């Protein structure tokens, strides 16, 4: 390049390329799970894109397993007394 007075000029470019980050989070919970201000009640895969400190995308995938409560019925029959 030539500067304003006709002399050569040197330009140095220091370039840093920050890559996007991709990560997976495996979680399990009973009944529900809250992630990123959202509550999930079913198992599944959920993806959210955050902005990293460097200003790049940070993609996180939540693989969620929700366990539902179980219920049982107990029928008792007793003669004379139940202890």
C-alpha positions in Angstrom: 0.0 0.0 0.0 1.1 3.6 -0.5 0.5 6.2 2.2 -0.7 9.8 1.6 2.8 11.1 0.7 3.5 8.4 -1.8 5.7 6.1 0.4 5.2 2.4 1.0 3.4 1.5 4.2 3.2 -1.7 6.0 0.0 -2.9 7.6 0.2 -5.8 10.1 -3.0 -7.7 10.8 -3.1 -9.7 14.0 -6.2 -12.0 13.6 -7.5 -14.4 16.2 -10.3 -16.7 15.0 -12.4 -18.0 17.9 -14.3 -21.2 17.1 -17.9 -21.8 18.2 -18.1 -24.3 21.1 -20.4 -27.2 21.0 -21.2 -29.3 24.1 -23.6 -31.9 25.4 -25.1 -32.0 28.8 -26.7 -35.3 30.0 -29.1 -34.9 32.9 -31.8 -37.0 34.6 -34.5 -35.9 37.0 -37.7 -37.0 38.7 -40.9 -35.3 37.4 -39.3 -32.1 36.0 -36.0 -30.3 35.2 -35.4 -26.6 34.8 -32.7 -25.4 32.4 -32.2 -22.0 30.9 -35.3 -20.6 32.7 -37.5 -23.3 31.1 -39.0 -26.3 32.9 -39.2 -29.6 31.1 -41.4 -32.5 32.1 -40.7 -34.9 29.3 -37.5 -36.7 28.2 -35.9 -35.4 25.1 -33.1 -33.4 23.5 -33.1 -29.6 23.8 -30.6 -27.2 22.2 -29.8 -23.7 23.2 -27.3 -21.2 21.7 -25.6 -19.0 24.2 -23.1 -16.2 23.4 -19.6 -16.9 24.8 -17.3 -14.4 26.4 -15.5 -14.0 23.1 -18.8 -13.1 21.4 -19.0 -16.4 19.5 -21.9 -18.9 19.5 -21.8 -21.6 22.2 -24.2 -24.4 21.4 -25.3 -26.6 24.2 -27.5 -29.7 23.8 -29.3 -31.0 26.8 -30.1 -34.7 26.6 -32.7 -35.1 29.3 -34.3 -38.2 30.9 -37.3 -37.5 33.1 -38.4 -40.3 35.5 -42.1 -40.2 36.4 -43.2 -41.2 39.9 -44.7 -44.6 40.4 -47.8 -45.4 42.4 -48.7 -48.6 44.2 -51.8 -49.9 45.8 -51.6 -52.1 48.8 -54.7 -54.1 49.8 -54.6 -55.6 53.3 -56.9 -58.2 54.7 -56.6 -59.1 58.4 -58.4 -61.4 60.7 -59.0 -60.2 64.3 -56.2 -57.6 64.3 -53.5 -55.9 62.2 -50.2 -55.2 63.8 
